[in-house]
Each structure stands twice: as structure tokens, then as C-alpha cells.
Amino acid sequence: MLKAHIQAAMEQAHYEIIKDENPYYGEIEACRGVWAVGKTLEECRRELESTLEDWLVLSLKQGLPIPKVSA
């Protein structure tokens, strides 16, 4: 269940190039505060997925609502 939620959220990720030493920026709007940067798009994607996993675990531990996402 958690993996399916992560996969569905990652499919909604938005990426852009910013002026920074880590020029790739990604975020998942449905999951407030979940964003990441990287030197490459793949690095950014990996960081975003890791951030999302941490965010979900913390939210579950604290009993916070998890937004619904669909693929």
C-alpha cells in the first residue's frame, strides 16, 4: 500500500530547472513541503522519492492526514 502511494505521488511530481548549484528542482504539490534538488534530474528524482518516504512515515507517526493521490 505504501509503495503504491509513493509511486502514484511520484507520477504527479513536477520538475524544473533553477539557477542553483543543484539546478534540478522537483516537488509534489499534493504533499505540502515535499521537494528536492539535485545536480541531475535522476538525482533530484531519487532525493524527492526519499523525501516523500520520510514525509509519509513522519505524517503516519504523528497521525497527520495523508493526501489522496491517484495515478
All heavy atoms as TSV, in Angstrom:
chain	resi	resn	atom	element	x	y	z
A	1	MET	N	N	0.814	-1.193	0.000
A	1	MET	CA	C	0.000	0.000	0.000
A	1	MET	C	C	0.857	1.256	0.000
A	1	MET	O	O	0.613	2.178	-0.753
A	1	MET	CB	C	-0.924	-0.020	1.212
A	1	MET	CG	C	-1.831	1.178	1.264
A	1	MET	SD	S	-3.026	0.988	2.582
A	1	MET	CE	C	-2.983	2.612	3.236
A	2	LEU	N	N	1.873	1.281	0.845
A	2	LEU	CA	C	2.741	2.460	0.914
A	2	LEU	C	C	3.500	2.651	-0.400
A	2	LEU	O	O	3.608	3.773	-0.900
A	2	LEU	CB	C	3.699	2.343	2.092
A	2	LEU	CG	C	4.494	3.583	2.466
A	2	LEU	CD1	C	3.575	4.752	2.787
A	2	LEU	CD2	C	5.393	3.300	3.652
A	3	LYS	N	N	3.982	1.561	-0.970
A	3	LYS	CA	C	4.712	1.660	-2.239
A	3	LYS	C	C	3.812	2.194	-3.352
A	3	LYS	O	O	4.241	2.997	-4.168
A	3	LYS	CB	C	5.307	0.309	-2.639
A	3	LYS	CG	C	6.549	-0.049	-1.898
A	3	LYS	CD	C	7.183	-1.287	-2.486
A	3	LYS	CE	C	8.482	-1.566	-1.793
A	3	LYS	NZ	N	9.249	-2.614	-2.460
A	4	ALA	N	N	2.569	1.739	-3.370
A	4	ALA	CA	C	1.633	2.209	-4.399
A	4	ALA	C	C	1.366	3.701	-4.224
A	4	ALA	O	O	1.283	4.438	-5.215
A	4	ALA	CB	C	0.329	1.418	-4.316
A	5	HIS	N	N	1.255	4.146	-2.990
A	5	HIS	CA	C	1.018	5.569	-2.724
A	5	HIS	C	C	2.227	6.397	-3.170
A	5	HIS	O	O	2.077	7.447	-3.794
A	5	HIS	CB	C	0.738	5.792	-1.239
A	5	HIS	CG	C	0.174	7.143	-0.939
A	5	HIS	ND1	N	0.914	8.292	-1.014
A	5	HIS	CD2	C	-1.063	7.519	-0.569
A	5	HIS	CE1	C	0.160	9.322	-0.703
A	5	HIS	NE2	N	-1.043	8.883	-0.419
A	6	ILE	N	N	3.410	5.927	-2.862
A	6	ILE	CA	C	4.638	6.624	-3.257
A	6	ILE	C	C	4.730	6.697	-4.780
A	6	ILE	O	O	5.017	7.756	-5.338
A	6	ILE	CB	C	5.882	5.942	-2.644
A	6	ILE	CG1	C	5.896	6.173	-1.136
A	6	ILE	CG2	C	7.166	6.440	-3.302
A	6	ILE	CD1	C	6.931	5.358	-0.386
A	7	GLN	N	N	4.466	5.590	-5.437
A	7	GLN	CA	C	4.537	5.570	-6.905
A	7	GLN	C	C	3.524	6.540	-7.506
A	7	GLN	O	O	3.853	7.298	-8.424
A	7	GLN	CB	C	4.298	4.161	-7.427
A	7	GLN	CG	C	4.438	4.053	-8.930
A	7	GLN	CD	C	4.244	2.640	-9.428
A	7	GLN	OE1	O	3.823	1.741	-8.694
A	7	GLN	NE2	N	4.553	2.438	-10.691
A	8	ALA	N	N	2.306	6.548	-6.997
A	8	ALA	CA	C	1.272	7.452	-7.527
A	8	ALA	C	C	1.663	8.910	-7.295
A	8	ALA	O	O	1.490	9.753	-8.173
A	8	ALA	CB	C	-0.070	7.148	-6.871
A	9	ALA	N	N	2.218	9.220	-6.124
A	9	ALA	CA	C	2.642	10.592	-5.827
A	9	ALA	C	C	3.809	11.001	-6.724
A	9	ALA	O	O	3.843	12.128	-7.229
A	9	ALA	CB	C	3.025	10.723	-4.355
A	10	MET	N	N	4.748	10.086	-6.944
A	10	MET	CA	C	5.892	10.404	-7.797
A	10	MET	C	C	5.464	10.665	-9.233
A	10	MET	O	O	6.084	11.456	-9.934
A	10	MET	CB	C	6.931	9.273	-7.746
A	10	MET	CG	C	7.696	9.171	-6.436
A	10	MET	SD	S	8.665	10.648	-6.052
A	10	MET	CE	C	9.893	10.604	-7.362
A	11	GLU	N	N	4.385	10.037	-9.669
A	11	GLU	CA	C	3.881	10.276	-11.017
A	11	GLU	C	C	3.301	11.683	-11.155
A	11	GLU	O	O	3.149	12.186	-12.257
A	11	GLU	CB	C	2.850	9.212	-11.391
A	11	GLU	CG	C	3.483	7.864	-11.634
A	11	GLU	CD	C	2.482	6.754	-11.902
A	11	GLU	OE1	O	1.284	7.041	-12.055
A	11	GLU	OE2	O	2.925	5.592	-11.947
A	12	GLN	N	N	2.997	12.318	-10.034
A	12	GLN	CA	C	2.470	13.683	-10.039
A	12	GLN	C	C	3.557	14.728	-9.799
A	12	GLN	O	O	3.267	15.908	-9.726
A	12	GLN	CB	C	1.383	13.828	-8.971
A	12	GLN	CG	C	0.171	12.996	-9.257
A	12	GLN	CD	C	-0.904	13.183	-8.212
A	12	GLN	OE1	O	-0.785	13.982	-7.298
A	12	GLN	NE2	N	-1.974	12.436	-8.341
A	13	ALA	N	N	4.794	14.286	-9.670
A	13	ALA	CA	C	5.898	15.213	-9.408
A	13	ALA	C	C	6.080	16.195	-10.562
A	13	ALA	O	O	5.865	15.860	-11.727
A	13	ALA	CB	C	7.194	14.440	-9.173
A	14	HIS	N	N	6.464	17.398	-10.197
A	14	HIS	CA	C	6.733	18.458	-11.167
A	14	HIS	C	C	8.204	18.825	-11.030
A	14	HIS	O	O	8.697	19.018	-9.918
A	14	HIS	CB	C	5.849	19.668	-10.863
A	14	HIS	CG	C	6.254	20.891	-11.597
A	14	HIS	ND1	N	5.977	21.073	-12.934
A	14	HIS	CD2	C	6.937	21.986	-11.199
A	14	HIS	CE1	C	6.480	22.247	-13.307
A	14	HIS	NE2	N	7.061	22.809	-12.270
A	15	TYR	N	N	8.906	18.927	-12.138
A	15	TYR	CA	C	10.333	19.250	-12.136
A	15	TYR	C	C	10.584	20.514	-12.946
A	15	TYR	O	O	9.894	20.779	-13.924
A	15	TYR	CB	C	11.147	18.100	-12.742
A	15	TYR	CG	C	10.987	16.805	-11.990
A	15	TYR	CD1	C	10.044	15.867	-12.395
A	15	TYR	CD2	C	11.757	16.522	-10.875
A	15	TYR	CE1	C	9.876	14.675	-11.702
A	15	TYR	CE2	C	11.608	15.337	-10.182
A	15	TYR	CZ	C	10.661	14.424	-10.598
A	15	TYR	OH	O	10.493	13.251	-9.910
A	16	GLU	N	N	11.593	21.251	-12.541
A	16	GLU	CA	C	12.012	22.428	-13.308
A	16	GLU	C	C	13.503	22.670	-13.080
A	16	GLU	O	O	14.092	22.132	-12.147
A	16	GLU	CB	C	11.187	23.653	-12.939
A	16	GLU	CG	C	11.296	24.093	-11.497
A	16	GLU	CD	C	10.355	25.235	-11.179
A	16	GLU	OE1	O	9.172	24.974	-10.934
A	16	GLU	OE2	O	10.821	26.384	-11.198
A	17	ILE	N	N	14.077	23.475	-13.946
A	17	ILE	CA	C	15.491	23.838	-13.807
A	17	ILE	C	C	15.546	25.228	-13.188
A	17	ILE	O	O	14.854	26.144	-13.638
A	17	ILE	CB	C	16.200	23.805	-15.172
A	17	ILE	CG1	C	16.176	22.371	-15.710
A	17	ILE	CG2	C	17.628	24.318	-15.042
A	17	ILE	CD1	C	16.762	22.212	-17.090
A	18	ILE	N	N	16.358	25.348	-12.137
A	18	ILE	CA	C	16.511	26.619	-11.425
A	18	ILE	C	C	17.969	27.059	-11.487
A	18	ILE	O	O	18.852	26.277	-11.813
A	18	ILE	CB	C	16.046	26.495	-9.956
A	18	ILE	CG1	C	16.854	25.427	-9.218
A	18	ILE	CG2	C	14.554	26.196	-9.895
A	18	ILE	CD1	C	16.581	25.343	-7.729
A	19	LYS	N	N	18.210	28.315	-11.171
A	19	LYS	CA	C	19.584	28.821	-11.141
A	19	LYS	C	C	20.157	28.541	-9.762
A	19	LYS	O	O	19.905	29.268	-8.799
A	19	LYS	CB	C	19.609	30.315	-11.438
A	19	LYS	CG	C	19.239	30.631	-12.860
A	19	LYS	CD	C	19.399	32.087	-13.174
A	19	LYS	CE	C	19.026	32.301	-14.632
A	19	LYS	NZ	N	19.299	33.652	-15.071
A	20	ASP	N	N	20.905	27.429	-9.668
A	20	ASP	CA	C	21.470	26.986	-8.405
A	20	ASP	C	C	22.587	26.004	-8.723
A	20	ASP	O	O	22.655	25.494	-9.849
A	20	ASP	CB	C	20.366	26.314	-7.565
A	20	ASP	CG	C	20.781	26.033	-6.145
A	20	ASP	OD1	O	20.800	26.984	-5.341
A	20	ASP	OD2	O	21.102	24.869	-5.848
A	21	GLU	N	N	23.428	25.695	-7.744
A	21	GLU	CA	C	24.480	24.701	-7.997
A	21	GLU	C	C	23.871	23.312	-8.184
A	21	GLU	O	O	24.486	22.432	-8.761
A	21	GLU	CB	C	25.535	24.702	-6.901
A	21	GLU	CG	C	25.095	24.147	-5.572
A	21	GLU	CD	C	26.210	24.148	-4.558
A	21	GLU	OE1	O	26.762	25.214	-4.276
A	21	GLU	OE2	O	26.519	23.053	-4.046
A	22	ASN	N	N	22.673	23.101	-7.644
A	22	ASN	CA	C	21.868	21.908	-7.901
A	22	ASN	C	C	20.663	22.377	-8.715
A	22	ASN	O	O	19.630	22.720	-8.159
A	22	ASN	CB	C	21.414	21.262	-6.591
A	22	ASN	CG	C	22.574	20.687	-5.813
A	22	ASN	OD1	O	23.392	19.965	-6.358
A	22	ASN	ND2	N	22.652	21.015	-4.543
A	23	PRO	N	N	20.807	22.388	-10.038
A	23	PRO	CA	C	19.825	23.079	-10.873
A	23	PRO	C	C	18.479	22.374	-11.078
A	23	PRO	O	O	17.554	22.990	-11.583
A	23	PRO	CB	C	20.543	23.222	-12.206
A	23	PRO	CG	C	21.481	22.066	-12.245
A	23	PRO	CD	C	21.925	21.871	-10.823
A	24	TYR	N	N	18.363	21.125	-10.689
A	24	TYR	CA	C	17.087	20.432	-10.886
A	24	TYR	C	C	16.280	20.486	-9.599
A	24	TYR	O	O	16.745	20.106	-8.529
A	24	TYR	CB	C	17.317	18.977	-11.316
A	24	TYR	CG	C	17.860	18.905	-12.710
A	24	TYR	CD1	C	19.233	18.934	-12.942
A	24	TYR	CD2	C	17.009	18.833	-13.804
A	24	TYR	CE1	C	19.745	18.892	-14.223
A	24	TYR	CE2	C	17.515	18.794	-15.094
A	24	TYR	CZ	C	18.875	18.824	-15.294
A	24	TYR	OH	O	19.376	18.788	-16.561
A	25	TYR	N	N	15.042	20.956	-9.720
A	25	TYR	CA	C	14.140	21.107	-8.587
A	25	TYR	C	C	12.893	20.282	-8.862
A	25	TYR	O	O	12.362	20.291	-9.975
A	25	TYR	CB	C	13.747	22.584	-8.424
A	25	TYR	CG	C	12.629	22.823	-7.443
A	25	TYR	CD1	C	12.891	22.923	-6.085
A	25	TYR	CD2	C	11.313	22.932	-7.879
A	25	TYR	CE1	C	11.859	23.135	-5.174
A	25	TYR	CE2	C	10.282	23.150	-6.979
A	25	TYR	CZ	C	10.566	23.250	-5.630
A	25	TYR	OH	O	9.551	23.452	-4.735
A	26	GLY	N	N	12.442	19.553	-7.867
A	26	GLY	CA	C	11.230	18.767	-8.015
A	26	GLY	C	C	10.357	18.893	-6.784
A	26	GLY	O	O	10.853	19.070	-5.673
A	27	GLU	N	N	9.050	18.827	-7.001
A	27	GLU	CA	C	8.116	18.884	-5.886
A	27	GLU	C	C	6.870	18.071	-6.198
A	27	GLU	O	O	6.586	17.777	-7.354
A	27	GLU	CB	C	7.720	20.318	-5.553
A	27	GLU	CG	C	6.860	20.985	-6.600
A	27	GLU	CD	C	6.452	22.404	-6.224
A	27	GLU	OE1	O	6.569	22.778	-5.049
A	27	GLU	OE2	O	6.017	23.122	-7.125
A	28	ILE	N	N	6.159	17.724	-5.133
A	28	ILE	CA	C	4.879	17.049	-5.259
A	28	ILE	C	C	3.878	17.950	-4.560
A	28	ILE	O	O	3.846	18.032	-3.333
A	28	ILE	CB	C	4.918	15.648	-4.625
A	28	ILE	CG1	C	6.000	14.802	-5.299
A	28	ILE	CG2	C	3.539	14.975	-4.724
A	28	ILE	CD1	C	6.291	13.499	-4.615
A	29	GLU	N	N	3.088	18.665	-5.341
A	29	GLU	CA	C	2.189	19.677	-4.802
A	29	GLU	C	C	1.173	19.111	-3.823
A	29	GLU	O	O	0.812	19.774	-2.848
A	29	GLU	CB	C	1.484	20.412	-5.935
A	29	GLU	CG	C	2.416	21.307	-6.726
A	29	GLU	CD	C	1.700	22.097	-7.803
A	29	GLU	OE1	O	0.466	22.264	-7.698
A	29	GLU	OE2	O	2.374	22.536	-8.732
A	30	ALA	N	N	0.702	17.890	-4.058
A	30	ALA	CA	C	-0.303	17.296	-3.173
A	30	ALA	C	C	0.247	17.033	-1.777
A	30	ALA	O	O	-0.514	16.931	-0.820
A	30	ALA	CB	C	-0.833	15.999	-3.779
A	31	CYS	N	N	1.562	16.936	-1.664
A	31	CYS	CA	C	2.208	16.636	-0.383
A	31	CYS	C	C	2.993	17.868	0.051
A	31	CYS	O	O	4.174	18.032	-0.298
A	31	CYS	CB	C	3.121	15.427	-0.514
A	31	CYS	SG	S	2.264	13.948	-1.091
A	32	ARG	N	N	2.329	18.723	0.773
A	32	ARG	CA	C	2.883	20.022	1.162
A	32	ARG	C	C	4.260	19.893	1.818
A	32	ARG	O	O	4.442	19.134	2.765
A	32	ARG	CB	C	1.923	20.700	2.135
A	32	ARG	CG	C	2.306	22.088	2.460
A	32	ARG	CD	C	1.234	22.753	3.267
A	32	ARG	NE	N	1.770	23.975	3.839
A	32	ARG	CZ	C	1.237	24.603	4.841
A	32	ARG	NH1	N	0.149	24.133	5.390
A	32	ARG	NH2	N	1.785	25.685	5.297
A	33	GLY	N	N	5.214	20.614	1.269
A	33	GLY	CA	C	6.567	20.631	1.812
A	33	GLY	C	C	7.487	19.562	1.264
A	33	GLY	O	O	8.639	19.477	1.673
A	34	VAL	N	N	7.004	18.752	0.342
A	34	VAL	CA	C	7.840	17.693	-0.233
A	34	VAL	C	C	8.484	18.225	-1.509
A	34	VAL	O	O	7.827	18.397	-2.525
A	34	VAL	CB	C	7.023	16.411	-0.515
A	34	VAL	CG1	C	7.891	15.362	-1.186
A	34	VAL	CG2	C	6.440	15.861	0.783
A	35	TRP	N	N	9.786	18.495	-1.418
A	35	TRP	CA	C	10.542	18.993	-2.557
A	35	TRP	C	C	11.982	18.527	-2.431
A	35	TRP	O	O	12.413	18.088	-1.362
A	35	TRP	CB	C	10.482	20.518	-2.663
A	35	TRP	CG	C	11.063	21.234	-1.471
A	35	TRP	CD1	C	10.416	21.562	-0.314
A	35	TRP	CD2	C	12.403	21.679	-1.315
A	35	TRP	NE1	N	11.274	22.189	0.554
A	35	TRP	CE2	C	12.509	22.280	-0.046
A	35	TRP	CE3	C	13.538	21.639	-2.131
A	35	TRP	CZ2	C	13.700	22.824	0.440
A	35	TRP	CZ3	C	14.720	22.184	-1.645
A	35	TRP	CH2	C	14.789	22.771	-0.383
A	36	ALA	N	N	12.733	18.595	-3.520
A	36	ALA	CA	C	14.131	18.185	-3.520
A	36	ALA	C	C	14.858	18.863	-4.671
A	36	ALA	O	O	14.232	19.362	-5.609
A	36	ALA	CB	C	14.247	16.668	-3.661
A	37	VAL	N	N	16.178	18.870	-4.595
A	37	VAL	CA	C	17.021	19.381	-5.662
A	37	VAL	C	C	18.106	18.351	-5.967
A	37	VAL	O	O	18.371	17.461	-5.162
A	37	VAL	CB	C	17.679	20.743	-5.297
A	37	VAL	CG1	C	16.631	21.820	-5.135
A	37	VAL	CG2	C	18.526	20.637	-4.055
A	38	GLY	N	N	18.743	18.498	-7.116
A	38	GLY	CA	C	19.826	17.602	-7.484
A	38	GLY	C	C	20.648	18.167	-8.622
A	38	GLY	O	O	20.204	19.063	-9.338
A	39	LYS	N	N	21.839	17.620	-8.782
A	39	LYS	CA	C	22.715	18.050	-9.879
A	39	LYS	C	C	22.215	17.513	-11.220
A	39	LYS	O	O	22.485	18.085	-12.257
A	39	LYS	CB	C	24.149	17.607	-9.626
A	39	LYS	CG	C	24.808	18.365	-8.485
A	39	LYS	CD	C	26.294	18.076	-8.426
A	39	LYS	CE	C	26.941	18.767	-7.252
A	39	LYS	NZ	N	27.096	20.184	-7.399
A	40	THR	N	N	21.504	16.385	-11.177
A	40	THR	CA	C	20.902	15.810	-12.380
A	40	THR	C	C	19.421	15.550	-12.094
A	40	THR	O	O	19.005	15.502	-10.936
A	40	THR	CB	C	21.565	14.470	-12.767
A	40	THR	OG1	O	21.286	13.507	-11.733
A	40	THR	CG2	C	23.074	14.613	-12.952
A	41	LEU	N	N	18.663	15.343	-13.147
A	41	LEU	CA	C	17.247	15.042	-12.971
A	41	LEU	C	C	17.063	13.743	-12.187
A	41	LEU	O	O	16.217	13.655	-11.301
A	41	LEU	CB	C	16.548	14.959	-14.328
A	41	LEU	CG	C	15.060	14.657	-14.304
A	41	LEU	CD1	C	14.288	15.689	-13.479
A	41	LEU	CD2	C	14.518	14.577	-15.715
A	42	GLU	N	N	17.871	12.746	-12.485
A	42	GLU	CA	C	17.763	11.462	-11.784
A	42	GLU	C	C	18.094	11.613	-10.302
A	42	GLU	O	O	17.425	11.044	-9.445
A	42	GLU	CB	C	18.671	10.417	-12.442
A	42	GLU	CG	C	18.542	9.040	-11.833
A	42	GLU	CD	C	17.133	8.449	-11.884
A	42	GLU	OE1	O	16.365	8.778	-12.792
A	42	GLU	OE2	O	16.803	7.652	-10.986
A	43	GLU	N	N	19.125	12.390	-9.994
A	43	GLU	CA	C	19.472	12.628	-8.590
A	43	GLU	C	C	18.327	13.343	-7.875
A	43	GLU	O	O	17.974	13.006	-6.745
A	43	GLU	CB	C	20.748	13.466	-8.486
A	43	GLU	CG	C	21.182	13.750	-7.063
A	43	GLU	CD	C	22.425	14.618	-6.998
A	43	GLU	OE1	O	23.389	14.344	-7.743
A	43	GLU	OE2	O	22.430	15.576	-6.203
A	44	CYS	N	N	17.742	14.302	-8.535
A	44	CYS	CA	C	16.614	15.032	-7.968
A	44	CYS	C	C	15.445	14.083	-7.734
A	44	CYS	O	O	14.796	14.120	-6.685
A	44	CYS	CB	C	16.207	16.171	-8.905
A	44	CYS	SG	S	14.820	17.152	-8.316
A	45	ARG	N	N	15.167	13.224	-8.680
A	45	ARG	CA	C	14.079	12.266	-8.546
A	45	ARG	C	C	14.296	11.328	-7.357
A	45	ARG	O	O	13.389	11.080	-6.568
A	45	ARG	CB	C	13.906	11.458	-9.828
A	45	ARG	CG	C	12.609	10.653	-9.853
A	45	ARG	CD	C	12.625	9.558	-10.894
A	45	ARG	NE	N	13.617	8.526	-10.622
A	45	ARG	CZ	C	13.496	7.598	-9.659
A	45	ARG	NH1	N	12.452	7.586	-8.883
A	45	ARG	NH2	N	14.423	6.697	-9.493
A	46	ARG	N	N	15.521	10.833	-7.215
A	46	ARG	CA	C	15.835	9.950	-6.086
A	46	ARG	C	C	15.663	10.676	-4.755
A	46	ARG	O	O	15.100	10.135	-3.801
A	46	ARG	CB	C	17.253	9.406	-6.204
A	46	ARG	CG	C	17.410	8.291	-7.215
A	46	ARG	CD	C	18.751	7.596	-7.091
A	46	ARG	NE	N	19.885	8.513	-7.114
A	46	ARG	CZ	C	20.572	8.855	-8.191
A	46	ARG	NH1	N	20.230	8.354	-9.364
A	46	ARG	NH2	N	21.589	9.676	-8.120
A	47	GLU	N	N	16.155	11.912	-4.696
A	47	GLU	CA	C	16.028	12.706	-3.470
A	47	GLU	C	C	14.561	13.003	-3.157
A	47	GLU	O	O	14.149	12.975	-1.992
A	47	GLU	CB	C	16.815	14.016	-3.595
A	47	GLU	CG	C	18.315	13.843	-3.570
A	47	GLU	CD	C	18.818	13.285	-2.251
A	47	GLU	OE1	O	18.297	13.670	-1.185
A	47	GLU	OE2	O	19.724	12.435	-2.297
A	48	LEU	N	N	13.783	13.285	-4.189
A	48	LEU	CA	C	12.368	13.576	-3.993
A	48	LEU	C	C	11.641	12.343	-3.451
A	48	LEU	O	O	10.837	12.449	-2.523
A	48	LEU	CB	C	11.743	14.037	-5.313
A	48	LEU	CG	C	10.298	14.495	-5.235
A	48	LEU	CD1	C	10.146	15.699	-4.299
A	48	LEU	CD2	C	9.793	14.848	-6.626
A	49	GLU	N	N	11.944	11.189	-3.988
A	49	GLU	CA	C	11.307	9.962	-3.509
A	49	GLU	C	C	11.692	9.677	-2.059
A	49	GLU	O	O	10.848	9.310	-1.238
A	49	GLU	CB	C	11.683	8.775	-4.402
A	49	GLU	CG	C	10.940	7.519	-4.045
A	49	GLU	CD	C	11.129	6.402	-5.066
A	49	GLU	OE1	O	11.778	6.613	-6.103
A	49	GLU	OE2	O	10.594	5.312	-4.812
A	50	SER	N	N	12.942	9.874	-1.721
A	50	SER	CA	C	13.394	9.682	-0.343
A	50	SER	C	C	12.712	10.666	0.604
A	50	SER	O	O	12.273	10.297	1.703
A	50	SER	CB	C	14.920	9.850	-0.270
A	50	SER	OG	O	15.360	9.743	1.058
A	51	THR	N	N	12.600	11.918	0.181
A	51	THR	CA	C	11.926	12.934	0.986
A	51	THR	C	C	10.460	12.569	1.181
A	51	THR	O	O	9.924	12.690	2.284
A	51	THR	CB	C	12.044	14.317	0.314
A	51	THR	OG1	O	13.431	14.645	0.198
A	51	THR	CG2	C	11.337	15.394	1.111
A	52	LEU	N	N	9.819	12.104	0.121
A	52	LEU	CA	C	8.422	11.695	0.198
A	52	LEU	C	C	8.255	10.546	1.188
A	52	LEU	O	O	7.349	10.558	2.016
A	52	LEU	CB	C	7.909	11.289	-1.187
A	52	LEU	CG	C	6.505	10.697	-1.244
A	52	LEU	CD1	C	5.466	11.702	-0.741
A	52	LEU	CD2	C	6.192	10.243	-2.664
A	53	GLU	N	N	9.122	9.546	1.119
A	53	GLU	CA	C	9.050	8.418	2.049
A	53	GLU	C	C	9.172	8.898	3.497
A	53	GLU	O	O	8.378	8.494	4.358
A	53	GLU	CB	C	10.142	7.403	1.742
A	53	GLU	CG	C	9.912	6.628	0.467
A	53	GLU	CD	C	11.086	5.720	0.117
A	53	GLU	OE1	O	12.018	5.570	0.931
A	53	GLU	OE2	O	11.063	5.156	-0.988
A	54	ASP	N	N	10.154	9.748	3.774
A	54	ASP	CA	C	10.344	10.281	5.124
A	54	ASP	C	C	9.132	11.078	5.578
A	54	ASP	O	O	8.686	10.962	6.720
A	54	ASP	CB	C	11.595	11.158	5.198
A	54	ASP	CG	C	12.885	10.385	5.012
A	54	ASP	OD1	O	12.860	9.135	5.115
A	54	ASP	OD2	O	13.917	11.034	4.754
A	55	TRP	N	N	8.585	11.889	4.681
A	55	TRP	CA	C	7.418	12.708	4.983
A	55	TRP	C	C	6.209	11.840	5.333
A	55	TRP	O	O	5.481	12.114	6.283
A	55	TRP	CB	C	7.131	13.606	3.783
A	55	TRP	CG	C	6.004	14.557	3.934
A	55	TRP	CD1	C	6.042	15.815	4.469
A	55	TRP	CD2	C	4.645	14.350	3.522
A	55	TRP	NE1	N	4.804	16.399	4.405
A	55	TRP	CE2	C	3.932	15.519	3.831
A	55	TRP	CE3	C	3.984	13.295	2.917
A	55	TRP	CZ2	C	2.578	15.654	3.558
A	55	TRP	CZ3	C	2.627	13.422	2.641
A	55	TRP	CH2	C	1.952	14.602	2.964
A	56	LEU	N	N	6.018	10.769	4.558
A	56	LEU	CA	C	4.897	9.868	4.814
A	56	LEU	C	C	5.041	9.161	6.160
A	56	LEU	O	O	4.081	9.078	6.934
A	56	LEU	CB	C	4.780	8.830	3.695
A	56	LEU	CG	C	4.199	9.320	2.386
A	56	LEU	CD1	C	4.375	8.280	1.291
A	56	LEU	CD2	C	2.735	9.681	2.545
A	57	VAL	N	N	6.222	8.661	6.459
A	57	VAL	CA	C	6.450	7.972	7.730
A	57	VAL	C	C	6.218	8.920	8.898
A	57	VAL	O	O	5.535	8.572	9.868
A	57	VAL	CB	C	7.878	7.359	7.777
A	57	VAL	CG1	C	8.230	6.873	9.172
A	57	VAL	CG2	C	7.990	6.224	6.770
A	58	LEU	N	N	6.756	10.118	8.816
A	58	LEU	CA	C	6.567	11.095	9.888
A	58	LEU	C	C	5.094	11.460	10.036
A	58	LEU	O	O	4.571	11.536	11.163
A	58	LEU	CB	C	7.399	12.350	9.617
A	58	LEU	CG	C	7.326	13.442	10.675
A	58	LEU	CD1	C	7.851	12.930	12.005
A	58	LEU	CD2	C	8.115	14.654	10.225
A	59	SER	N	N	4.416	11.664	8.928
A	59	SER	CA	C	2.987	12.004	8.979
A	59	SER	C	C	2.183	10.880	9.626
A	59	SER	O	O	1.291	11.134	10.445
A	59	SER	CB	C	2.456	12.279	7.570
A	59	SER	OG	O	3.062	13.437	7.033
A	60	LEU	N	N	2.495	9.630	9.272
A	60	LEU	CA	C	1.786	8.495	9.864
A	60	LEU	C	C	2.058	8.397	11.356
A	60	LEU	O	O	1.145	8.165	12.145
A	60	LEU	CB	C	2.185	7.199	9.150
A	60	LEU	CG	C	1.677	7.051	7.722
A	60	LEU	CD1	C	2.332	5.858	7.040
A	60	LEU	CD2	C	0.165	6.919	7.697
A	61	LYS	N	N	3.315	8.586	11.756
A	61	LYS	CA	C	3.679	8.519	13.179
A	61	LYS	C	C	2.958	9.588	13.985
A	61	LYS	O	O	2.593	9.366	15.132
A	61	LYS	CB	C	5.187	8.666	13.367
A	61	LYS	CG	C	5.976	7.433	13.034
A	61	LYS	CD	C	7.443	7.640	13.338
A	61	LYS	CE	C	8.234	6.387	13.038
A	61	LYS	NZ	N	9.667	6.573	13.329
A	62	GLN	N	N	2.776	10.757	13.389
A	62	GLN	CA	C	2.148	11.864	14.098
A	62	GLN	C	C	0.625	11.895	13.913
A	62	GLN	O	O	-0.046	12.783	14.429
A	62	GLN	CB	C	2.757	13.191	13.647
A	62	GLN	CG	C	4.200	13.336	14.057
A	62	GLN	CD	C	4.781	14.682	13.691
A	62	GLN	OE1	O	4.203	15.448	12.923
A	62	GLN	NE2	N	5.937	14.978	14.249
A	63	GLY	N	N	0.096	10.942	13.183
A	63	GLY	CA	C	-1.343	10.873	12.970
A	63	GLY	C	C	-1.891	11.981	12.087
A	63	GLY	O	O	-3.062	12.337	12.182
A	64	LEU	N	N	-1.040	12.520	11.225
A	64	LEU	CA	C	-1.459	13.587	10.321
A	64	LEU	C	C	-2.143	12.998	9.087
A	64	LEU	O	O	-1.856	11.865	8.690
A	64	LEU	CB	C	-0.249	14.431	9.903
A	64	LEU	CG	C	0.485	15.118	11.042
A	64	LEU	CD1	C	1.762	15.764	10.532
A	64	LEU	CD2	C	-0.409	16.135	11.705
A	65	PRO	N	N	-3.024	13.749	8.467
A	65	PRO	CA	C	-3.709	13.225	7.261
A	65	PRO	C	C	-2.742	13.079	6.085
A	65	PRO	O	O	-1.841	13.899	5.913
A	65	PRO	CB	C	-4.776	14.272	6.972
A	65	PRO	CG	C	-4.287	15.519	7.610
A	65	PRO	CD	C	-3.478	15.096	8.805
A	66	ILE	N	N	-2.956	12.052	5.319
A	66	ILE	CA	C	-2.166	11.783	4.111
A	66	ILE	C	C	-3.053	12.131	2.923
A	66	ILE	O	O	-4.153	11.581	2.795
A	66	ILE	CB	C	-1.733	10.311	4.030
A	66	ILE	CG1	C	-0.966	9.885	5.281
A	66	ILE	CG2	C	-0.934	10.049	2.762
A	66	ILE	CD1	C	0.325	10.605	5.518
A	67	PRO	N	N	-2.615	13.055	2.061
A	67	PRO	CA	C	-3.446	13.404	0.910
A	67	PRO	C	C	-3.601	12.219	-0.048
A	67	PRO	O	O	-2.682	11.422	-0.214
A	67	PRO	CB	C	-2.696	14.557	0.242
A	67	PRO	CG	C	-1.301	14.443	0.723
A	67	PRO	CD	C	-1.358	13.780	2.064
A	68	LYS	N	N	-4.776	12.129	-0.641
A	68	LYS	CA	C	-5.016	11.077	-1.622
A	68	LYS	C	C	-4.367	11.488	-2.933
A	68	LYS	O	O	-4.435	12.635	-3.336
A	68	LYS	CB	C	-6.507	10.866	-1.828
A	68	LYS	CG	C	-7.183	10.261	-0.635
A	68	LYS	CD	C	-8.628	9.970	-0.925
A	68	LYS	CE	C	-9.261	9.340	0.302
A	68	LYS	NZ	N	-10.633	8.934	0.066
A	69	VAL	N	N	-3.716	10.539	-3.558
A	69	VAL	CA	C	-3.132	10.746	-4.886
A	69	VAL	C	C	-3.590	9.586	-5.756
A	69	VAL	O	O	-3.820	8.482	-5.264
A	69	VAL	CB	C	-1.588	10.827	-4.859
A	69	VAL	CG1	C	-1.126	12.077	-4.146
A	69	VAL	CG2	C	-0.979	9.611	-4.221
A	70	SER	N	N	-3.731	9.839	-7.025
A	70	SER	CA	C	-4.115	8.765	-7.936
A	70	SER	C	C	-3.213	8.796	-9.145
A	70	SER	O	O	-2.762	9.855	-9.566
A	70	SER	CB	C	-5.560	8.888	-8.360
A	70	SER	OG	O	-5.783	10.131	-8.988
A	71	ALA	N	N	-2.925	7.631	-9.651
A	71	ALA	CA	C	-2.031	7.504	-10.797
A	71	ALA	C	C	-2.700	7.954	-12.067
A	71	ALA	O	O	-3.855	8.067	-12.201
A	71	ALA	CB	C	-1.568	6.069	-10.945
